[in-house]
Amino acid sequence: RNYWDGSDEFYVKLASDEYWVMGDNRLGSKDCRVFGPIKRDLIHGKIVLRIWSLDSDYSWWIVDLISHPIDFWKRMRWSRFFQWVR
């Protein structure tokens, strides 16, 4: 079941033990917009470091790199490499 219709705004009702998480890859992330809310007991840690960030519509970065080898490097968010997340 897809919880997202592709729009910029959407409404989600969560139970008291549910969380809504979204990836940083905008339209390419397979996150709660696709698989729905996450139950609290499935969360086991906290994100502390962002390794890298890419502005891409592909779910897999390697597909993007193979499809667009030159443009791929232009869409890297270099300022977000190895960045601590508070």
C-alpha positions in Angstrom: 0.0 0.0 0.0 1.4 3.4 -1.0 0.9 6.1 1.6 1.9 9.0 -0.7 0.3 10.3 -3.9 3.4 12.2 -5.1 2.2 15.6 -3.9 4.1 18.0 -1.8 1.6 17.9 1.0 -0.2 14.9 2.4 -1.9 13.9 5.7 -0.9 10.9 7.7 -2.6 9.8 11.0 -0.2 8.0 13.3 -1.0 5.8 16.3 0.8 6.7 19.6 3.4 4.0 19.0 4.1 4.9 15.4 6.7 7.2 13.7 7.0 8.6 10.2 10.5 8.8 8.7 11.5 10.2 5.4 14.7 9.8 3.4 16.8 12.6 2.1 16.6 11.5 -1.5 13.3 13.4 -2.2 11.4 11.5 -4.8 13.9 8.6 -4.9 13.7 7.5 -1.3 11.8 4.4 -0.4 10.7 5.6 3.0 7.5 5.8 5.0 5.8 7.4 2.0 6.0 3.9 0.4 5.9 1.4 3.2 4.0 3.3 5.9 4.6 4.2 9.5 7.2 2.4 11.7 6.3 0.9 15.0 8.3 2.2 18.0 9.6 -1.3 18.9 11.3 -1.5 15.5 13.5 1.6 16.2 16.7 0.6 17.8 19.1 3.5 17.4 19.6 7.1 16.5 21.2 8.6 13.4 24.3 10.5 14.3 26.3 10.8 11.1 25.3 11.6 7.5 27.8 9.9 5.2 26.8 11.5 2.0 23.9 13.2 0.1 23.0 13.1 -3.5 20.2 15.0 -5.4 18.8 12.1 -7.4 15.5 10.6 -8.4 17.0 7.1 -8.4 16.6 4.8 -5.3 20.1 3.3 -5.9 23.0 5.7 -6.3 24.9 3.2 -8.5 22.1 3.2 -11.1 22.4 7.0 -11.2 26.2 6.9 -11.5 26.0 4.4 -14.4 23.2 6.3 -16.2 24.7 9.7 -15.8 28.5 9.4 -14.9 29.3 13.1 -15.4 26.2 14.7 -14.1 26.2 12.4 -11.1 29.2 14.3 -9.6 27.5 17.6 -10.1 24.5 16.6 -8.1 26.6 15.5 -5.0 25.9 17.7 -2.0 29.5 18.0 -1.0 28.7 20.2 2.0 26.8 17.4 3.5 29.5 14.7 3.4 30.4 13.2 6.8 28.2 15.6 8.7 27.2 15.1 12.3 23.4 15.0 12.7 22.1 16.6 15.9 
